[in-house]
Amino acid sequence: MGYDLERFQGEVDIELICTICSGVLQDPMQATPCEHAFCRVCLDAWMQRQPTCPVDRNPISSVNLRTVPRILRNLLARLNIKCDNEPYGCSAILKLELLATHVQECEFNPKKPLPCEKGCGLVIPKDELKDHNCVKELRLLVETQQQKLFDLKSEVTDQSRTISDLIRELTLFKDFMRAMRLQNPTMRAIADQMERDEVVRWCNSLARARVTRWGGMISTPDDALQLMIKRALSECGCPPHILDDLMENCHERRWPRGLSSLETRQNNRRIYDNYVCRRIPGKQAVLVLHCDNTHMSDDVMVEPGLVMIFAHGIE
């Protein structure tokens, strides 16, 4: 719908008037090849009834529409128009291109958002301030937020149920694969490859870590420390089939011979910087997984990998 012709100061060229609504063109579009221009909204409504040009009745479709030339847009922009809020007391007359910005900031705009000065701090349209009730609005706001929270909890519950179902199905599938692996060599190879792929995917999901003080390694972690690390591994998605092995490998009794004693650790300390380490989230510990460290020799690497716990020195 175009701008009311009476709002403009001075004469408006007939080429700038929409023949559908008889108002000055607003967001104009042009039909090709006849080049007649109309308000976008007017033309959309017209074409829903009949796909023809409103002036010469030639067939048109959405592919025949384009924005009007720059010169026509410039002519429209330079027209002088009264503010939308003239009925509310605004006497401003400004260029059409400045109208939208002015209306938004106009002090006579009845819908201009203003902060409530009664204490609630809510932003209210100007024409609603006189009837604004802080207690009522705040109660409504609280009720709305409570409903959103309830909906969110319901969604989380549904998602948790879905995840539980998927985990159960995955567990059943893994049990089936293990059973098949015991009976069929081919299935055994497939299952082994799937487990290796699962370890690689998990490995790639963990952030890289750098050990700055290899001398801070704890060679004989106590049960409480091991339990804390095991829980952290489980929470970050460690494949169950390697979890126990990894935890066994965090104690020096399971370390390879290149780490097995303080003397060998000191002799090999320059080698350790070649390890690719992964951070165990939230802990002073790293994973050195075999899939990440195939470049390391057997005397400093074991399957499926090592858990190294430090008192300090992790970045």
Summary of the structure (lengths in Angstrom):
residues: 315
radius of gyration: 36.4
end to end distance: 62.9
largest distance: 98.1
contacts: 831
relative contact order: 0.07
helix: 51%
strand: 15%
